[in-house]
Amino acid sequence: MSTTVKSRLVVAALASFVLVLAPLTAQERDRSQIPDKYKWNLADIYPSTAAWRTAKDGVAKRLPELDAFNGKLETSAATLANAMEVYFALDKELSRLFVYSSMLADQDTRDATNQGMRAEMLQLASDLGAKGAFFEPEVLRLPSGTIQKYLADEPRLKPYRFYLEDIARRAPHTLSEPEERLLASVGPLASSPSSVYGILSNADFPYPTATLSDGKSVVLNQANFTAYRGGSNRADRERVMSAFFSSLGSFSRTYGTTMSGEAQRLQFLAKARRYPSSLAMQLDGPNIPESVYMRLIDGVNKNLPTFHRYLNLRKRMMGVSELHYYDLYAPLVGSVSLTYTPEQAQAHILEAVKPLGTEYTSVIRRAFDDRWIDLYPSPGKRSGAYSNGGAYDVHPYMLINYNGKYDDMSTLAHELGHTMQSYFSNKTQPYPTAGYPIFVAEVASTFNESLLIDHMLKTVKDDNARLAILGNYLENIKSTVFRQTQFAEFELRMHERLQQGQPLTGEALAALYFDITKKYYGHDQKVCIVDDYIKHEWSYIPHFYRGFYVFQYATSFTASEALAQKVKSGDQAAIKRYLTFLSAGGSKYPIDLLKDAGVDMTTDEPLALTMKEMNRVMDEMEKILPKQ
């Protein structure tokens, strides 16, 4: 049953790796000076670390209970139900333990004690997986028809129907009990490449210093880099980006080694489980056809002219003769500075999501009032933003680094979308089917962002402000559809290289990334110049340590765009279907969940609708520009 542990913990830590999409901030403040109302209250999970440790020890002591079911699942439906209840009860508490330790560690990545608590959870998850390794092979050995008979005879098995039927689907890739136990036991070792990358990038990396045009020297840590690469001074943007990525390049050998280790981990698991490739293995878990992945890459490549139209629009609006990669994060409308207090952001978000009903808005109010959110940056706090819904019996939590800009408000709406899906799924579904698949995880978040933009355009009349908001929408498409698909193509080619026996060195990965990036940004056509140091950007992307994860940002965005268009039109049936989708958790495969909601991801329609809307927005912006 190790796959169950893995799926729940991945969902629990869902957005721990959304650093590229979420804005960072340079305005850190001491955590003790931040009012409590802007800090999450982890005491809702456990009142203290001592209580956490007591619970953790309790789970560890209960693991031998699973031994009583080893070799006995075929004896009766009641025995199978008992085994399921014991295992999932342990898994549920394990997920709760993981959420607490993970978020405590994220408050201050420099705290070795808290980092150690999170490491303990990885080991405990591995132990649970090893103890339950007998389960799936034993279920597969049951005589034909036994599972269906058990499901009919034992009502307690109803919450586990989807999981049990999925075991049969994955039968060709399920190993023997000793083999499954061995794979589960190497979990902590297998996580080493990702762990080393995380510590190096977030804690130990010697951040470079850049001297700005005003003579000020700034240390380009994660927060400062993101803040200054989007500054208004073009020379400073170039200095900052050049210094940061060149510094990453000086660690190219190390990053190449960790990435190679991660890719080899996936390749080993794919071979062990008899998959033709790492991609096939990663997509088989949620039962996503490989054609969906390939269709996305092919479709986005065919639509690169639309992306290049946006880049040329940016070039025009910035008034530069030659657009460079370091220009891509600068504000499109430099004269507009849209800022919002947390309270103003809350009010705008609540108004934007009002079409989804009173229950939806009341839960968002609770998120603010009951301290589900850790809002402001502080020294050592993990960069980026995420929502964590893995504490099933409690409520979701959000980590944000809020700096009062429109992007920060948009990020807040984004993470609240994750939170609402976790809240409704946990409320509606039993624990075994509450964790929604990652393939659909970004639908609710980008859906909220779409509603927010729609609301803001209805309230803002100033042409410059409207240009800024419309530009923000295009930025979302750039970063979520085109950039994430660019990453997905890089990841696909990287794993293909390894499968062909070619080494994954830092130098080779940089060359591969550089070629793909130049293609996407139209470097050879002089649409956007991709400077040489950008080849090291791949080592800045933590998503690559979650194999074939990033494409789901793009597919989710296109799915949410298709769904949001119907909701914004006032289609009450579409609203009902969407709320049902938020409550469905993982009760079906992701392709089927989205079909029920009203969008078919096996077709070109979602991407085509997104490209149509992107061109419509650019049309509107080009009508406003002559007035300026």
ABEGO torsion letter per residue (X at the ends): XAAAAAAAAAAAAAAAAAAAABBBBABBBBAAABBAAABBBAAAABABAAAAAAAAAAAAAAAAAAAAABGAAAABAAAAAAAAAAAAAAAAAAAAAAAAAAAAAAABAABAAAAAAAAAAAAAAAAAAAAAAAAAAAAAABBBGAAAAAAAABAAAAAAAAAAAAAAAAAAABBBAAAAAAAAAAAAAAAAAAAAAAAAAAAABBBBBBBBAAGBBBBBBAAAAAAAAABABAAAAAAAAAAAAAAAAAAAAAAAAAAAAAAAAAAAAAAAAGBABAAAAAAAAAGBBAAAAAAAAAAAAAAAAAAAAAAAAAAAAAGBABBBAAAAABBABAABBBBBBAAAAAAAAAAAAAAAEAAAAAAAAAAAAAGABBABBBBGBBBEBBBBAABAABBBBBBBBBAGBAAAAAAAAAAAAAAAAAAAAAAABBAAAABBBAAAAAAAAAAAAAAAAAAAAAABABAAAAAAAAAAAAAAAAAAAAAAAAAAAAAAAAAAAAAAGBBBBAAAAAAAAAAAAAAAAGAAAGABBBBAAAAAAAAABAAAABBGAAAAAAAAAAAAAAAAAAAAAGBAAAAAAAAAAAAAEAABBAAAAAAAAGBBAABAAAAAAAAAAAAAAAAAAAAAAAAX
